[in-house]
Amino acid sequence: MNKYTIIADSSCDLTDKMKKIIGAADTIPFYINIKGVTLVDDDTLDLPLFVSNMNSCTEKMTTACASPLLWKEAMLKAGSFFAITLSSKLSGSHASALAGLQLAKEENPDIEGYVFDSLSATAGEVLAAYKLHEFIESGLSFDEIVATMNDFLANMKTVFVLDDVSNLVRNGRMNKVVGTLVTIIGIRPLLAAEEGEIVYLDKVRGIKNIPTKLLDTVEKCGRVIDGDELVITHCNNLPLATQLAKQAKERFKFGKCSIVATRGLSSFYTGDKGVVMSF
């Protein structure tokens, strides 16, 4: 039996089946304010309705991370755990989880846990959760898991193509100048998570060119892809995600490839039809 529970925030787009396989607890939810209503990013969220309301909303929409108390409760319940959060450069979730860990240790000094900064989001957090499970199952010690996982996160790559960057710009997750240029020119931006921050890589003209542009980043990354795992998340864009997965396996030696639909927070920032790839 898995000794450690995996805890993540809801930017980690794990399905219930995935949670069961890797021994993950229910994710710690973010909160999304849209049209004056605060929504909880958990299993109660009606995703199709949420995306529809998001697409039609002309007002500024905001997000907020969970309080340290929610993290504390999940950590105390687990006893022994590893937590994964959205990049600390993009959200206060990592700081909240660290505060929750401190509170949990004050209440129970015997708990054993560590909070990882994914330096990524959505597909990156899903991949991180799977790798963490792999390291736990391999029998590594607590300290070895921490060191191995942090090394993996430092080398993990996350790239994505979005149809709409407005929520990223409005909420300070993307440079306003770049975001404005993308909007004015009317192109799809090829973006990446580098050291936890969102950076612009290139432009993509035409839907048909998206898989090629994304997979070109694999070729340029300098890593040998030999059985590595690939995770693709998407917001209402299964056909494109499936096409990307097919071409990835044809072009490179990826092993397992998982395609996952984005949940609330990830849908909010990727926007409708956004596709994210982590490896």
KAGI-V357604 format. One line per field, one symbol per residue. phi: phi as a letter, one per 30 degrees, with the letter a starting at -180 (. if undefined). psi: psi as a letter, one per 30 degrees, with the letter a starting at -180 (. if undefined). Layout:
# KAGI-V357604
phi=???
psi=???
This chain:
# KAGI-V357604
phi=.ddcdccbdddddddeddeddcicdeddddbbcbhiccccdbdddddedddddddcdccdcbbbdddedddeddddddibabcbbeeddcaddddddddddddddddbdddbaacccdhaahedddddddddedddddiddedddeddddddddcdcbbabbdbcdddddcicbeddddddddddiccdccbcbhicdbdcacbcjedddeddddddddddicdcbiddbbbcachbeedddddddddddcbcdddbccbddcddddecdieidbbbba
psi=kkekkkkllgfjhkleeeeeeghklkljklkkjkhgkkkkiaffkjeeeeeeeeefkflkkllklllfeeeeeeeeeeeklkkkllkffflgeeeeeeeeeeeeeeejffljlkjkjfgalceeeeeeeeeeeeeeffglleeeeeeeeeeeeffkkkllkkfkgeeeeeggfkkeeeeeeeeefhlkkjlljjhflkkkellkjkeffeeeeefefeeffgkjjiglkkkklljhheeeeeeeeeeeeeflhkckkkkkkkaeeeeefflkgkkkkk.
